[in-house]
Amino acid sequence: MARKTKDRTADPILATNRAASHEYHLLERIEAGIALTGTEVKSVREGRVSLKEAYAKIENGEAFLLDAHISAYLPASRENADPVRTRKLLLHAREIHKLDRATQSSGMTLVPTRMYLKGGRVKVEIAVAKGKKTYDKREAGRKEEARREMERARGAVRG
């Protein structure tokens, strides 16, 4: 009897930071593990995560995720940690060094773009980002609106 294998091509996305692509130019992305408590993992699997105001930081050769909100897991009332506590990111030393060098230049920051499951483990995608100016945001909005108009026009021609 053949053994069934799981399709790992589509990792379940638990949370996304849609505001990141609006506020920043996302230059380079890197996958990082994250150190969570047991109740946090259960809450994350339920999708009770917000990355909207989160950012990453390198301190003393270690990477940390700050201001990511992971809601309390209701069945475990006593064991819940602070929802916005600082969480350690699990990266290789060379990756941390690379990210540290990237953020040394002015205007660069580390922004989490999404949180997902990979092989049963919670992963965070971190992007090296540069802040957009107001006119960049307006231009991006115009391009997105033009793309939507083209999609609508294509749909009208087909139907």
C-alpha positions as CSV (number, residue, x, y, z in Angstrom):
1,M,0.0,0.0,0.0
2,A,1.4,3.4,-1.0
3,R,2.1,5.8,1.8
4,K,0.3,9.2,1.5
5,T,2.6,12.2,1.7
6,K,1.5,15.7,2.6
7,D,1.6,18.4,0.0
8,R,4.1,20.8,1.5
9,T,4.0,23.3,-1.4
10,A,1.3,25.3,0.2
11,D,2.3,26.1,3.8
12,P,-0.7,27.5,5.8
13,I,-0.3,31.2,6.2
14,L,-1.4,32.2,9.7
15,A,-0.9,36.0,9.5
16,T,0.2,38.6,7.0
17,N,1.3,42.2,7.3
18,R,-0.4,43.8,4.3
19,A,0.5,47.3,5.5
20,A,4.2,46.4,5.2
21,S,4.2,46.6,1.4
22,H,2.2,49.8,1.5
23,E,4.5,51.5,4.0
24,Y,7.9,50.1,2.8
25,H,9.9,49.0,-0.2
26,L,10.5,45.3,0.6
27,L,14.0,44.5,-0.6
28,E,15.1,41.1,0.7
29,R,13.2,38.4,2.6
30,I,14.5,35.8,4.9
31,E,12.7,33.0,6.8
32,A,13.2,32.8,10.6
33,G,12.0,30.5,13.3
34,I,10.4,32.0,16.4
35,A,10.6,31.0,20.0
36,L,7.1,30.7,21.4
37,T,5.5,29.2,24.5
38,G,3.1,26.3,24.2
39,T,0.0,28.5,24.6
40,E,1.3,31.0,22.1
41,V,1.7,28.2,19.5
42,K,-1.9,27.1,20.0
43,S,-3.1,30.7,19.7
44,V,-1.0,31.2,16.5
45,R,-2.5,28.0,15.0
46,E,-5.9,29.5,15.6
47,G,-4.8,32.6,13.6
48,R,-5.0,34.9,16.5
49,V,-1.9,37.0,15.5
50,S,-1.4,40.5,14.4
51,L,1.8,41.7,12.7
52,K,0.6,45.1,11.8
53,E,2.8,47.1,14.2
54,A,5.5,44.5,14.6
55,Y,9.2,45.0,13.7
56,A,12.4,43.1,14.2
57,K,15.6,44.2,15.8
58,I,19.2,42.9,16.1
59,E,20.7,43.3,19.6
60,N,24.0,41.7,20.9
61,G,24.1,39.3,18.0
62,E,20.5,38.1,18.5
63,A,17.4,38.8,16.5
64,F,14.1,39.7,18.2
65,L,10.5,40.3,17.1
66,L,8.9,43.2,18.9
67,D,5.3,44.4,19.1
68,A,3.8,41.3,17.4
69,H,0.4,40.7,19.1
70,I,-0.4,37.0,19.8
71,S,-3.7,36.9,21.7
72,A,-4.1,34.8,24.8
73,Y,-5.2,31.2,24.4
74,L,-8.5,31.1,26.2
75,P,-8.5,27.5,27.6
76,A,-5.1,28.2,29.3
77,S,-5.9,31.3,31.4
78,R,-3.0,31.1,33.9
79,E,-0.2,30.0,31.6
80,N,-0.6,32.8,29.0
81,A,2.3,35.1,28.4
82,D,2.1,38.9,27.7
83,P,0.5,39.2,24.2
84,V,3.1,41.8,22.9
85,R,6.2,40.4,24.6
86,T,9.5,40.4,22.8
87,R,10.1,37.1,21.1
88,K,13.5,35.7,20.0
89,L,13.9,34.9,16.3
90,L,15.8,31.8,15.4
91,L,18.4,32.5,12.7
92,H,21.9,31.4,11.9
93,A,24.7,33.7,13.0
94,R,25.6,34.5,9.4
95,E,22.0,35.5,8.7
96,I,21.9,37.7,11.8
97,H,25.2,39.4,10.7
98,K,23.8,39.9,7.2
99,L,20.6,41.5,8.5
100,D,22.6,43.6,11.0
101,R,24.7,45.0,8.1
102,A,21.7,45.7,6.0
103,T,20.0,47.7,8.7
104,Q,23.1,49.8,9.4
105,S,22.4,52.0,6.4
106,S,20.0,54.8,7.0
107,G,16.3,54.3,6.5
108,M,16.5,50.5,6.6
109,T,14.5,48.4,9.0
110,L,13.4,44.8,9.5
111,V,9.7,44.2,9.0
112,P,7.8,40.9,9.5
113,T,5.7,40.2,6.4
114,R,3.9,36.9,7.2
115,M,3.7,34.1,9.7
116,Y,3.1,30.6,8.5
117,L,3.5,26.9,9.4
118,K,6.3,24.9,7.7
119,G,6.6,21.2,8.7
120,G,4.6,21.8,11.8
121,R,6.7,24.7,13.0
122,V,5.8,28.4,13.1
123,K,8.0,30.5,10.8
124,V,8.2,34.3,10.3
125,E,9.2,35.9,7.0
126,I,11.3,39.0,7.8
127,A,12.0,41.6,5.1
128,V,14.7,44.2,4.9
129,A,12.7,47.3,4.1
130,K,13.2,51.0,3.3
131,G,10.4,53.4,4.2
132,K,8.3,54.8,1.3
133,K,7.8,58.5,0.9
134,T,4.2,59.8,0.5
135,Y,4.5,60.3,-3.2
136,D,5.7,56.6,-3.6
137,K,2.6,55.5,-1.8
138,R,0.4,57.5,-4.1
139,E,2.1,56.1,-7.2
140,A,1.7,52.6,-5.9
141,G,-2.0,53.2,-5.3
142,R,-2.4,54.5,-8.9
143,K,-0.6,51.4,-10.3
144,E,-2.8,49.1,-8.3
145,E,-6.0,50.9,-9.4
146,A,-4.8,50.7,-13.1
147,R,-4.2,46.9,-12.6
148,R,-7.7,46.5,-11.2
149,E,-9.3,48.4,-14.1
150,M,-7.5,46.1,-16.6
151,E,-8.7,43.1,-14.7
152,R,-12.3,44.4,-14.8
153,A,-12.0,45.2,-18.6
154,R,-10.7,41.7,-19.3
155,G,-13.6,40.2,-17.3
156,A,-16.1,42.2,-19.3
157,V,-14.6,41.1,-22.6
158,R,-14.7,37.4,-21.7
159,G,-18.2,37.4,-20.2
